[in-house]
Amino acid sequence: MTQQLLQQLVEMRGIETHYVDAWGNPTTIAEPSKAKLLNALGYDTSSDEKIQSQIAQDVSSVWLSPLNPVQVVRATEAIYLPVRLPIELVNDEHVFEITLEDGSQKQYPFTPVDQKMTSMAHIDEVEFHEYAVKLPLDFPLGYHNIVLKADDDQLGTSRLIVAPEACYSPNEIKDGKKIWGLSVQLYCVRSENNWGIGDFSDLAKLIDNAAGVGADFIGLNPIHALYPANPNACSPYGPSSRRWLNYLYIDVTAVEGFDDKSVQDVVNADDFVDTLKHARDAEHVDYEAVAKLKLSALYALFNIYDKQFLRGKTPQNKAFNAFVEAGGESLDMLAVYDALQSKLKSDGKESWGWPVFPKAYKDYHNSAVAKFKKDNAHDVKFYLFLQWIAAQQLDMASSRALDANMTIGLYRDLAVGVSEGSAEIWGNKDLYCIDASVGAPPDILGPLGQNWGLPPMDPQKLYEQQYQPIIDLFASNMASSGSLRIDHVMALLRLWWVCKGDSAKEGGYVYYPVDDLLGILALESHRNESLVIGEDLGTVPEEIRSKLAQNGVYSYRVFFFEQAEDGGFYSPSHYPEQSMSTLTTHDMPTLIGYWHCLDLELGKEIGLYPTDDILQTLYADRHENKQEILNTLHGHHSTPEHVGHDVNVTGMNRELNNGMQVHMAGGSSALLSLQLEDWLEMDKPVNIPGTFNEYPNWRRKLTQNIESIFESHDINALASKLTAARKQASNR
């Protein structure tokens, strides 16, 4: 195979062969990885002839399309639309028929040859010209449709997306207000009333309590839809659909109809009562028990609700039907998937995801699936109902933040992808490359690289689908919130693809249309009045950080990663103002766990470290880092003088814990996020990256009920210090 020919295709498809690794070293991906990545994208690289043919086919496809599928422009830019035509048509008059998003229409006639020619090519012995046609018209922000016509013949269609220059920020933050809030994994929340897992009523209560002590936001883990029939697939970062919600967060007792006798008969049965007690008392979330409880109660409740309200001209039925219509194919797809997976499981068939479904059910668009949907309409409607109720309860919680005058309110978290067996892939297989997975190249935290098991979107297919999946994703995750955190925001620029069967270090970067995606992000941010935070940790080129900042995306700064070359920790007063800072994350130990090296001890127990030498190096580094932290805290007078200066005799205590949090509050970041676990001085992490069954990831609960947390004098005193420090930082 000619490497030059292969390289041409590699470059055409945006595969990066050279990059700078986490240690600052120029790195080249392995030659075999190039062909494998192209194979994952659907190319046959078995011979020069086939590669050449596919290159020619891709080039022809562009030239035979008079218009691009989609074009994203900023509101301040002049609009030029590329038009490609055979030479015999370039002297004819053409017209753009434009339908603005509001339904109004415009026309713009032009003759291609009078415009600026930008390129030419010969396709099947026909000469084609490309012209950049300037549109001297005013376009509002939004999504507009363009049809190219000549002599009333339609030649092509395109979507024009007009976006603002940067993402939205609340006026208070633009004026310099610095705020703080709490981050919480909602499933971890304990309360007097929930059913063994945090729910949206708990969230509303947490918002009320946190706002009362000065917090301006509550940050959530991804609350994406998981798998009702496979509850132990509980990672919020490996969802079934990122557009829809996890029904387990529904507070069943708050749904109209819960008091009906048929529902009460279910929840008062001995087996239900025993299971509920177990789920509430368990140290870790028992997802199977919680799912059993909620599905049985919700199904009984749905049967009553359906008969009373969802069959006729009731206000509830009108609202429900409007919700279903707005959700479109995406919502229908999820509901059918959940009903089908549940049926397969109850029939004793393999059901963890669509790859093991019977052949006739492996694709949402198959006729057998349509028949299943018709034959099981009641069950499909049940899963639609769950999404409707979940959306209502989330919106209710968000409205509590508005009532409390929180600057941000809720901030939601968008996962980087969906799992292999997801409904999202089941319904749009053209978009996803299922022979590859998203991950990360080797870095300091993961010397062997990481494979997250999330098939990536094909950037070309995303473009051909006019970016609609991304538009829907941003819009749905900004709903009922004031901010969106984008996990691994580098995905807007490039993703590390790992082909099936390869180790993570054998992957390569595939690039995405970052400027287009940032434009769409900015547009949806303004429409939803949602501030955007980009999790920009790991191997991140400096130029992308600058681009994100220019587009109004807030950086994500973690104290433990903000270290100078000499080992000292940067003062939070040096962090970018356009950032959200934090001490720890869900992938890191708690403050107590970090300080007492409990994470290293736990890692040793479950076999994370190949040799004792590696572990001892980690212990030595931790010891040095802790001393530098003490130096920083005392140097900035962030902790009382009587707190030890020497790491050898200074353990973690409440004053040191609070001192670290107040130290961060004095920083320059506009937003400060603190983990509720550290307020409760917990020692166990919620997740250990790189583990599966070795540790109960995504299951560990909080140690106190939310009703009692804010009754603590010490916690209220900490909140007061944080609020005062943030106010002082705002006035600098």
Phi, psi and omega in degrees: 000134179284118182296329180296319179292318178298318181296325178299316179290322177303314182290323178299325183264011172071030176270123182273123182264344179232136176207167178259125185280182185295342180262005179085012183263135173298133186226145179242135178286152183296145180304316180299333181293329180299309181296320181295321179293321176295321177299318179297331178277359176100011181266149174262115183250025186284343180205160177300320183299317182290322178296313180300319180297319181288325175299313180298321180295318179296317180296315180299320181301321179293311185291333179276359175255109183302327180235153171291150179301325186204150175218133179250126178230156175269154188300333183270356183270149168290146184257119175240125179255123176290133177232126182245126184216153170295151190301330183290349181256353190287344178266355181276154176282133177239166178218139170267120171262117189248126174248111179289164184301329181279002177097345179290157187233151176222160174228147176221105178278149179198159173247119187308318186295341178279352181265177181279122177279131185250340181193166175210161180199161174247121180239118182050045176068015175250133179276129178244144175240146173245132180238145173263105184267119180279132178257099182276053182237155176271126178242131173287164173301140177141195186248119186234148182252139182233133175242130176265125181231155171214124183052042179067004174270132178277121182261332182187163178228156180205159173250132175250122180250117180256120189239154174288170184290328186208166180291165182284143168224139177300148182301322181299320181286322176297330180276002173107001179293133178249131189235165175227159177202179182249139172258138183215142169274110191302324181294339182281346190289131172261146173207172182289340189243344186285170187257042177094004177208144178300148181224180185292333174290321174300319180298316179299319179294319179296320178299313180302312184292317182292319178299325181294339179250014171109356181289145180250000174197160169237122179264135183248154165294165173305133180249032181294160178295131176254228190230099180306324182271357180222066191296338180284350170279077196253003180294125178292347180261009175228059190281173173273324175211134178272353180274336189242176193254157176280112185298340181298342179276359176291133169274103185299323184293343182266359181274135179302129182106354182298329182280357179299146184302321183295326177285317180297328176297323179291309188283347178259000176295148185303316182297319179296314181299317179295317180294321179296317178298316178299314183296322180288322185278341186298143179293323180245153177299123175264092187297324180295317180294315181297317179297319179300316180296308188289320181295319181293317180290318182292326179292319177296320180293319179299319180301319178290312183298319181299314181294321186277324192235337189255025178220079180146196185264044178278156175302323180296317181293323177298315180293319179298313181295325177294320178297315181295318180295318179294326179290335174059211184297325182300314180291317178301317180301315180295316181296318178294318179300312182297320179293319181292316179298319178296319180294316179297319179296316181293335178273003178077019180262160178299137189209010186299334179187170186302333179300338180251006175294155171307149187309318183295340183253010186284351181221132181305327186274002179289151181296327180295326178291319177299320178293318177302316180301317180293317183288339183238040186301323182295316180292321177298318179297326177301315182288331171295318179300317179301317180294323179296313180295317180300317180297320179296316183289325175296317180296323177299315180296318180297323180294333177295324178293322177294317180298328182273002179061033173294141181295320180251313186085233178277139162241133183259166185236127180257116179293159185282343180190186177243158183284165187302321184270020190285158174294327182298319178286318179308324184266351182211062185295332179299330186281332189253145176259097190279356176267012177220168179220150175283147177195210180215145176289169177306136174213188187298319182280337181223082186300339180261003185083176182225143175236115188266356177069029183241106180300136183275158170287144173279117184300328179292318179294323177299318177296315180295332177272019175057029178064013184301319179300325179286320177302311180298322182295311179296314184297315184292327181274349172269350181295144176055041178201169178248358181201153177230125172265128180258110179295135180051063184299344176302342180299338177290335180258310183201153176231144176277111180265134176241122182283150181305134178090348180263158172281160185299327183289349180268010182279195178198161180274136172242129186271150179240160182284080191300320183293321177296314183294322177292326176297315178296319178301316180296319180297311181291329177299316179289320181298324183259003184048055186238117174291143185245130178245128180253119178285096187252050178265167177088212183277094185235116176298142183299329182295329179287326176299319178295318180296318178298317180297317180298330180270011174078015178273129182281134178287168183236112186244119181256122186311313186293344179262352183267073184244141175279169182297332180278003178095346180287156181263132179297143174292137176302342177289350178259359178291154176299140177297323179277067181204161167249125180255158180203159176277311184223173178229178179293344179263008184237164175291160172291173180300316178294317179300319179295310188293323181265011177057030181293332178292323178290321178297316179294319178300323178294319182298323185261008171079035180282337187251121185298326183223160176293329179299317178298315181297317181295325176296319178296319177298317181296317178297318180298318180301315180294319181295321179296322177295319179295326178295316177299319178300317181295312182298314180288325179297331179257010179054040181268354179219149183304149183298330183284349172291134188306150176262342186253122183298334183293339182233011184244111176265171177285128174223181185297321181293320178291317177304308182292325179299320178296320181291318178292325175304316179293325183294337179277001185281178187269349179301140179295326182238140174235125179247130180238143183279133179299330178301324181283333171296325182269003178055047179276156184247342185265139177283160177273338182207140173244106181304143178087004178243158179234284179263354184290337183214146181284068180301145175062025183231337186294129182269165171292159184272349180227153171291147181294339178295329184265340185303314187272008171271352182283128177298319183295320180291319177295325177293319177299315180301320179296319179295320179296316180297318180295318180294321178294321179295319179295319178295326179294331185271358182287000000 
